């Protein structure tokens, strides 16, 4: 989708992503894949090169995706010198929730939702022998422990609490996410507009 962009030379058409990037906004939408993660990291790098002091806003509406790709996004956010805020617009499930949890400021719209659960097999057992299945099982347990440790560091919860919370599909409303330590506060869409206009609020 293209939108109109006013410059000193006149009005031109630019992509919605480019328009958002000019306002220091990056969107994570749909499935988190390797391609999406590389694209995100490149955009975050570009915005850091422009300024390490101005806030970057990430808008999230994702059902999750590949663990390694999500961790690429996680590393980029944690390593960003510019401060990063994340806003859930709709949903942040699975790796989407992990990515959201690591931002410096974590915000949710009134009807948005988070979901945590254990890493999934996603068809990895097909065509494997017993030894391979054991290896996959061990790998899943290691991944689960890694993700729970990361979430514990950002929520203040214990590993035991995270293990219980991720033992099934655990959904969080904004108030529940705040109570659990996954989110700072609930905001309205008007606040997102203020961020886009360079108004950081209180």
Secondary structure, 3 states (H helix, E strand, C coil): CEEEEEECCEEEEEEHHHHHHHCCEEEEEEEECHHHHHHHHHHHHHHHHHCCCCCEEEEEEEEEECHHHHHHHHHHHHHCCCCEEEEEEEEEECHHHHHHHCCCEEEEECCCEEEECCCCCCCCCCCCCHHHHHHHHHHHHHHHHHHHHHHHHHHCCCHHHHHHHCCCCEEECHHHHHHHCCCCEEECHHHHHHHHCCCCCC
